[in-house]
Amino acid sequence: MTIYLDNNATTALAAEVRDAMMPHLFGEFANPSSPHSAGMAARRAVSEAKSQVAALIGAKPADLVMTGSATEATHAAILGALRVIEETDHRRDHIVTTAVEHPATLALFDDLRQRGWRVTILPVNRDGLPSLVDLAAVVTEATALVSMMWANNETGVLMPVEGASAIAHAHGALFHSDAVQAAGRVPVDCGIADYLTLSAHKMHGPKGVGALYVRKGAPFHALIHGHQERRRRGGTENVPGIVGFGAAASLASLWLDEADLIAFLRDRLEQGILARWPGAVVNGAGAARLPNTSNIRFADGRGHPVDAEELLMRLDRAGIAVSMGAACSSGGNEPSHVLTAMGLSGTQAAASLRFSLSRTTTAAEVDAVLSELPALHARLVAA
């Protein structure tokens, strides 16, 4: 049986979420836009689920736009806001993000640069944190939008979103945050943001459904046109997925109280690895982090970086699932952009693994991982 420590890539579907979705997968299949009673029942199920998701971040259901993924939600927020600004305020031609955002966000900013937007990518320090002083120095009255993730998906580092939002708003700029990794793991308050991105499958919900919070009155132009979602996102709603998201969000609200236990297990894993693997280093250890995430750099007996891909495969053969970083960027030969932005060399970044726990992780599983490490260390050092 696999010990699964790759929960920042995706989480297992909770039994309660599966049970909530089942009637809408088998039996209650009506289109929520249909006027008959079956359609109205589907519409009520969607509305209830949106209320559950909204409650997780302190929002109103009417402020949510349900999407097919967090990537879609981020694109809808940024492109939707900038489309309006292009048409209404020609002075604002500048946007800002950080060097450690999700690959999909950075790809969008690169595309926007090619379309003529002036783009600033904020650097980060050794712990993966951007400087608010640096941000204040680059945000001006020409800045349209600042986008900063709430928590980094590779290191778990919590970003200074409250301060970043204040700086953006002081100059009349909009603020977006990718809260995908944070929501359900730490408290997230939508009040600081104009736009907030969420995803179900990071909180034991189904894949293929995301949500976008849009502050009332914030500029927004639909990315996909249609009458659904108050004309903010066209397309027949994914009723089972949205219902599952709602159930997952309700559970996540309750599970926030378990963050200390997850952090205890994360720390037990970290300390055990450092004790059993001389030269191992926790990336981002000097910053506040998500309670479930640890990114560790491994070295051999001479202090040289090891091949983390080889270590990952050996762990996999031992029934332990971890990752080298963002699942969306796996398969390429490039080192983690997050770790290199933190000042690591390409070789050091390629010697790092991410361990991400969930509420289902047990102390016995952590101890089982630690028991495998001495033998793995001996084999890799010998190699």
Summary of the structure (lengths in Angstrom):
residues: 383
radius of gyration: 21.4
end to end distance: 27.7
largest distance: 71.5
contacts: 1349
relative contact order: 0.17
helix: 45%
strand: 16%
